[in-house]
Amino acid sequence: MWSYLRKESEAAVAHFRALSSAKSPTDALALQAQEMSRTLNAALSLGQDLAGLTTGAKKKQ
């Protein structure tokens, strides 16, 4: 969980830096769409990891 938070914080900073250097609104929208896709994938991956931990704990009982 801490690793996820650290990586997402770093990614957010990188995203804001990229947005600040966008040359046009179109570039900014493309960057935003890419970031939304990346964050969705990261959240789904975290959910799967957490579900695996929960499922693993239930199987041990």
C-alpha positions as CSV (number, residue, x, y, z in Angstrom):
1,M,0.0,0.0,0.0
2,W,2.8,2.4,0.9
3,S,4.6,1.6,-2.3
4,Y,1.4,2.4,-4.3
5,L,1.0,5.8,-2.5
6,R,4.7,6.7,-3.1
7,K,4.5,5.7,-6.8
8,E,1.2,7.6,-7.3
9,S,2.6,10.7,-5.6
10,E,5.7,10.6,-7.9
11,A,3.5,10.1,-10.9
12,A,1.2,13.0,-10.0
13,V,4.2,15.3,-9.7
14,A,5.5,14.1,-13.1
15,H,2.0,14.6,-14.6
16,F,1.8,18.2,-13.4
17,R,5.3,18.9,-14.7
18,A,4.2,17.5,-18.1
19,L,1.0,19.5,-18.1
20,S,2.9,22.7,-17.3
21,S,5.0,22.2,-20.4
22,A,2.1,21.4,-22.8
23,K,2.4,23.5,-25.9
24,S,-1.4,23.6,-26.6
25,P,-4.7,22.8,-25.0
26,T,-4.8,19.7,-27.3
27,D,-1.5,18.5,-25.9
28,A,-2.8,19.1,-22.3
29,L,-6.0,17.1,-23.0
30,A,-4.0,14.3,-24.5
31,L,-1.7,14.2,-21.4
32,Q,-4.8,14.3,-19.2
33,A,-6.4,11.4,-21.0
34,Q,-3.1,9.4,-20.8
35,E,-2.9,10.1,-17.0
36,M,-6.5,9.1,-16.4
37,S,-5.9,5.8,-18.2
38,R,-2.7,5.2,-16.2
39,T,-4.4,6.0,-12.9
40,L,-7.3,3.7,-13.7
41,N,-4.9,0.8,-14.5
42,A,-3.0,1.5,-11.3
43,A,-6.2,1.5,-9.2
44,L,-7.4,-1.7,-10.8
45,S,-4.0,-3.3,-10.1
46,L,-4.1,-2.2,-6.5
47,G,-7.7,-3.5,-6.1
48,Q,-6.6,-6.9,-7.5
49,D,-3.6,-7.0,-5.1
50,L,-5.9,-6.2,-2.1
51,A,-8.5,-8.7,-3.2
52,G,-5.7,-11.3,-3.4
53,L,-4.7,-10.5,0.1
54,T,-8.2,-10.8,1.3
55,T,-8.9,-14.0,-0.6
56,G,-5.6,-15.5,0.6
57,A,-6.5,-14.7,4.2
58,K,-9.9,-16.4,3.8
59,K,-8.4,-19.5,2.3
60,K,-6.0,-19.9,5.3
61,Q,-8.9,-19.9,7.8
